[in-house]
Amino acid sequence: MAEVAIQGAGIAGCALALLLARQDHTVTVFERARFLRSGGQAVDVRGAALKVIEELKLVEEVRACRTHFRGMSVCDEHDNELERTTERTLSGGRFNSDDIELFRDDLSRILFSAGSDFVTYVFGDEVVSARQQSDCVSVELRNGGERSFDLLVGADGLHSGIRRLAFGRDEEYVHRTGIYAGIYSTSNSIGLDAWQLVFRTPERGIIVYPDRSNDQLRVALYFADGEAEPPLQDTVAQKCALKAPFGDVGGRFRTLVAELDRADDLYASEMAQVRMQRWSDGRIVLAGDAAYCPSPLTGQGTSLALVGAYVLAEEIARSTGDLADAVESHERRLRPFVEANLAIDLRTGKGIDDAKNAIAI
Ligand SMILES: Cc1cc2nc3c(=O)[nH]c(=O)nc-3n(C[C@H](O)[C@H](O)[C@H](O)COP(=O)(O)OP(=O)(O)OC[C@H]3O[C@@H](n4cnc5c(N)ncnc54)[C@H](O)[C@@H]3O)c2cc1C
């Protein structure tokens, strides 16, 4: 059995850890945050990814957490209602779909909990260097110490540290769209009841909805600015950059934008895509957004992360201990699915119905 290190306890990392632990591999996950990250809005599990959830035997838990929105109001920037519908929402589309929409933190908690008895999760630490040897990969950890593993997986998101160590600078792989988004939680002071509130133009937008209990709101702000550099690390700078385009908004939107200052779970990101010719180098392989982020504009990031983790784990199970071979065959099998998803039209979503099923699980 192999010793596997995974960097990143997100959707790809937790799913892969669970799958490999079920094959009796020894799995250690290094997560930079000090706890499993919460926050975020709703994500979608679609097409082939639904099969992965079935294979993981987590369908009931995932279905139990699905969102139950009643509809949405589309408003102008002053909070005047322009349109009202009970047939669809902005986040999940029409209500008559088999796809499952759930909050990202519900999904990550389900995947984490299912594996936590068998996987070693190390929070507040990360790999700072990785050296490939003939029979292992040796890593140095931020908090000190060296460890050796048979395989190192970078499942550490859009700005992956493992990708930087093994493949080079973000600029070579991260394709910017010039659209930035910030998602944060605040109390439901405006009394939204399973309802979405949307202000949307091509240049900027606000999407608001309550969590499953209606206690808290998850607010997303986005704006397009081809010139702006993303402030990646500094939360204060991120908050300033996010608030700036919304100085003129009125009504409930004004209150919600002001709440950003108090948010402690801000997830700020550029709506970028990651495109790579290869996802592996020897005993280092990337998964999820780190390797093939399709951008949140496609709504397919979570499904790609689940399917990618599943295919990698399945090819490892099929190989007779030859991890290099397993990683190669995983790349060959997954590539058409990833390419179909990276080709989804970012403005209209066209292509998603074919792309979500473009692989057999
Ligand atoms: C808090 C949060 C909220 C999100 N909200 C949304 C949302 O509302 N809508 C949406 O479409 N997508 C959202 N995403 C992104 C979405 O989860 C991914 O696009 C998709 O699910 C693919 O998952 P992933 O596991 O590849 O990446 P992610 O889910 O981003 O997980 C990556 C993990 O790696 C960790 N990490 C990063 N760098 C390091 C490092 N150097 N060392 C160790 N660990 C590291 C991160 O803390 C994170 O836990 C969110 C991500 C996060 C982390």
The ligand as an SDF file (V2000), in Angstrom:
LIG
                    3D

 53 58  0  0  0  0  0  0  0  0999 V2000
  -13.7690   28.7770    1.4560 C   0  0  0  0  0  0  0  0  0  0  0  0
  -14.0960   28.5040    0.0080 C   0  0  0  0  0  0  0  0  0  0  0  0
  -15.3060   28.9600   -0.5010 C   0  0  0  0  0  0  0  0  0  0  0  0
  -15.6150   28.7190   -1.8550 C   0  0  0  0  0  0  0  0  0  0  0  0
  -16.8060   29.1790   -2.3390 N   0  0  0  0  0  0  0  0  0  0  0  0
  -17.1500   28.9380   -3.6140 C   0  0  0  0  0  0  0  0  0  0  0  0
  -18.3970   29.3700   -4.1450 C   0  0  0  0  0  0  0  0  0  0  0  0
  -19.1930   29.9710   -3.4500 O   0  0  0  0  0  0  0  0  0  0  0  0
  -18.6710   29.1240   -5.4490 N   0  0  0  0  0  0  0  0  0  0  0  0
  -17.8000   28.4450   -6.2470 C   0  0  0  0  0  0  0  0  0  0  0  0
  -18.0940   28.2220   -7.4290 O   0  0  0  0  0  0  0  0  0  0  0  0
  -16.6150   28.0000   -5.7860 N   0  0  0  0  0  0  0  0  0  0  0  0
  -16.2620   28.2360   -4.4960 C   0  0  0  0  0  0  0  0  0  0  0  0
  -15.0490   27.7960   -4.0210 N   0  0  0  0  0  0  0  0  0  0  0  0
  -14.1550   27.0810   -4.9460 C   0  0  0  0  0  0  0  0  0  0  0  0
  -14.6400   25.6470   -5.1250 C   0  0  0  0  0  0  0  0  0  0  0  0
  -14.6400   24.9690   -3.9030 O   0  0  0  0  0  0  0  0  0  0  0  0
  -13.7000   24.9540   -6.1020 C   0  0  0  0  0  0  0  0  0  0  0  0
  -13.6880   25.6670   -7.3200 O   0  0  0  0  0  0  0  0  0  0  0  0
  -14.0810   23.5210   -6.4820 C   0  0  0  0  0  0  0  0  0  0  0  0
  -14.8960   22.9010   -5.5450 O   0  0  0  0  0  0  0  0  0  0  0  0
  -12.8190   22.6810   -6.6770 C   0  0  0  0  0  0  0  0  0  0  0  0
  -12.3190   22.3400   -5.4010 O   0  0  0  0  0  0  0  0  0  0  0  0
  -10.7900   22.1970   -5.0120 P   0  0  0  0  0  0  0  0  0  0  0  0
  -10.7560   21.2000   -3.9100 O   0  0  0  0  0  0  0  0  0  0  0  0
   -9.9500   21.9580   -6.2000 O   0  0  0  0  0  0  0  0  0  0  0  0
  -10.3740   23.6470   -4.4720 O   0  0  0  0  0  0  0  0  0  0  0  0
  -10.8500   24.4050   -3.1560 P   0  0  0  0  0  0  0  0  0  0  0  0
  -12.2260   23.9980   -2.7830 O   0  0  0  0  0  0  0  0  0  0  0  0
  -10.5740   25.8430   -3.3980 O   0  0  0  0  0  0  0  0  0  0  0  0
   -9.8960   23.8340   -2.0050 O   0  0  0  0  0  0  0  0  0  0  0  0
   -8.5190   24.0980   -1.9430 C   0  0  0  0  0  0  0  0  0  0  0  0
   -8.0590   23.9030   -0.5000 C   0  0  0  0  0  0  0  0  0  0  0  0
   -6.6430   24.0110   -0.4730 O   0  0  0  0  0  0  0  0  0  0  0  0
   -6.2660   24.8340    0.6050 C   0  0  0  0  0  0  0  0  0  0  0  0
   -4.9730   25.4280    0.2790 N   0  0  0  0  0  0  0  0  0  0  0  0
   -4.7060   26.4200   -0.6000 C   0  0  0  0  0  0  0  0  0  0  0  0
   -3.3940   26.6550   -0.6510 N   0  0  0  0  0  0  0  0  0  0  0  0
   -2.8090   25.7940    0.2160 C   0  0  0  0  0  0  0  0  0  0  0  0
   -1.4740   25.5540    0.6050 C   0  0  0  0  0  0  0  0  0  0  0  0
   -0.4450   26.2310    0.0880 N   0  0  0  0  0  0  0  0  0  0  0  0
   -1.2280   24.5770    1.5050 N   0  0  0  0  0  0  0  0  0  0  0  0
   -2.2510   23.8650    2.0500 C   0  0  0  0  0  0  0  0  0  0  0  0
   -3.5510   24.0460    1.7220 N   0  0  0  0  0  0  0  0  0  0  0  0
   -3.8160   25.0010    0.8130 C   0  0  0  0  0  0  0  0  0  0  0  0
   -7.3920   25.8360    0.7380 C   0  0  0  0  0  0  0  0  0  0  0  0
   -7.4240   26.4210    2.0260 O   0  0  0  0  0  0  0  0  0  0  0  0
   -8.6000   24.9480    0.4650 C   0  0  0  0  0  0  0  0  0  0  0  0
   -9.0490   24.3220    1.6370 O   0  0  0  0  0  0  0  0  0  0  0  0
  -14.6900   28.0180   -2.6930 C   0  0  0  0  0  0  0  0  0  0  0  0
  -13.4750   27.5650   -2.1670 C   0  0  0  0  0  0  0  0  0  0  0  0
  -13.1660   27.8030   -0.8320 C   0  0  0  0  0  0  0  0  0  0  0  0
  -11.8380   27.3140   -0.2820 C   0  0  0  0  0  0  0  0  0  0  0  0
  1  2  1  0
  2  3  1  0
  2 52  2  0
  3  4  2  0
  4  5  1  0
  4 50  1  0
  5  6  2  0
  6  7  1  0
  6 13  1  0
  7  8  2  0
  7  9  1  0
  9 10  1  0
 10 11  2  0
 10 12  1  0
 12 13  2  0
 13 14  1  0
 14 15  1  0
 14 50  1  0
 15 16  1  0
 16 17  1  0
 16 18  1  0
 18 19  1  0
 18 20  1  0
 20 21  1  0
 20 22  1  0
 22 23  1  0
 23 24  1  0
 24 25  2  0
 24 26  1  0
 24 27  1  0
 27 28  1  0
 28 29  2  0
 28 30  1  0
 28 31  1  0
 31 32  1  0
 32 33  1  0
 33 34  1  0
 33 48  1  0
 34 35  1  0
 35 36  1  0
 35 46  1  0
 36 37  1  0
 36 45  1  0
 37 38  2  0
 38 39  1  0
 39 40  1  0
 39 45  2  0
 40 41  1  0
 40 42  2  0
 42 43  1  0
 43 44  2  0
 44 45  1  0
 46 47  1  0
 46 48  1  0
 48 49  1  0
 50 51  2  0
 51 52  1  0
 52 53  1  0
M  END
$$$$
